Amino acid sequence: MLGVEASDGWAAIKQAHRAKAREYHPDKQADDAADAAETADNFRHATHAHAFLTNDEARAAYHALLGMCWRVH
């Protein structure tokens, strides 16, 4: 969602989140109800991704799980 690499640090995550938040912020969007709902969902996803990626424990668990999935296939 944010378009960051696994090795990117906090600064890159923060910058990507700010860019997506500006792009998808509900106050910046058109009045079209369908677009507004989709934009609000994208904004929530970007905010959730930022919260997840800045949590060191959650990020480490995700990378460990991802590594296990690659070994299985």
Secondary structure per residue as TSV (DSSP state, phi and psi in degrees):
chain	resnum	aa	ss	phi	psi
A	1	M	-	360.0	-43.8
A	2	L	-	-86.9	-20.1
A	3	G	-	77.1	32.4
A	4	V	-	-104.1	157.8
A	5	E	-	-86.8	159.7
A	6	A	T	-60.6	-30.5
A	7	S	T	-89.3	-3.0
A	8	D	-	-66.8	145.0
A	9	G	-	-91.5	-172.5
A	10	W	H	-59.7	-40.1
A	11	A	H	-63.0	-42.9
A	12	A	H	-67.0	-39.0
A	13	I	H	-64.9	-44.2
A	14	K	H	-62.4	-44.6
A	15	Q	H	-63.6	-44.0
A	16	A	H	-64.5	-40.8
A	17	H	H	-63.6	-43.6
A	18	R	H	-62.1	-40.2
A	19	A	H	-63.6	-46.3
A	20	K	H	-68.2	-37.3
A	21	A	H	-63.5	-41.4
A	22	R	H	-64.6	-41.3
A	23	E	H	-65.5	-41.3
A	24	Y	H	-105.5	5.9
A	25	H	-	-60.9	129.7
A	26	P	G	-57.9	-31.1
A	27	D	G	-72.4	-16.1
A	28	K	G	-96.9	1.4
A	29	Q	S	-100.2	166.8
A	30	A	-	-68.5	170.9
A	31	D	S	-83.4	-3.8
A	32	D	-	-63.2	123.2
A	33	A	H	-62.4	-41.0
A	34	A	H	-65.5	-44.9
A	35	D	H	-66.4	-36.7
A	36	A	H	-64.8	-40.7
A	37	A	H	-66.1	-43.7
A	38	E	H	-65.7	-41.1
A	39	T	H	-64.3	-41.6
A	40	A	H	-62.4	-40.3
A	41	D	H	-63.1	-44.3
A	42	N	H	-62.9	-38.7
A	43	F	H	-63.6	-43.3
A	44	R	H	-63.9	-41.6
A	45	H	H	-63.3	-42.5
A	46	A	H	-64.0	-41.0
A	47	T	H	-67.3	-40.4
A	48	H	H	-64.8	-42.9
A	49	A	H	-61.6	-41.3
A	50	H	H	-63.1	-46.6
A	51	A	H	-61.6	-40.6
A	52	F	H	-68.2	-47.1
A	53	L	H	-71.8	-21.6
A	54	T	T	-90.9	-0.9
A	55	N	-	-93.5	107.3
A	56	D	H	-58.2	-40.1
A	57	E	H	-67.2	-44.9
A	58	A	H	-65.6	-40.4
A	59	R	H	-65.5	-41.4
A	60	A	H	-64.9	-41.3
A	61	A	H	-64.1	-40.9
A	62	Y	H	-62.1	-46.6
A	63	H	H	-65.9	-35.1
A	64	A	H	-65.7	-43.6
A	65	L	H	-65.4	-42.0
A	66	L	H	-62.1	-40.4
A	67	G	H	-63.7	-38.9
A	68	M	H	-65.8	-37.7
A	69	C	H	-65.8	-39.5
A	70	W	H	-65.3	-35.8
A	71	R	H	-70.6	-30.2
A	72	V	H	-71.6	-38.1
A	73	H	-	-89.1	360.0
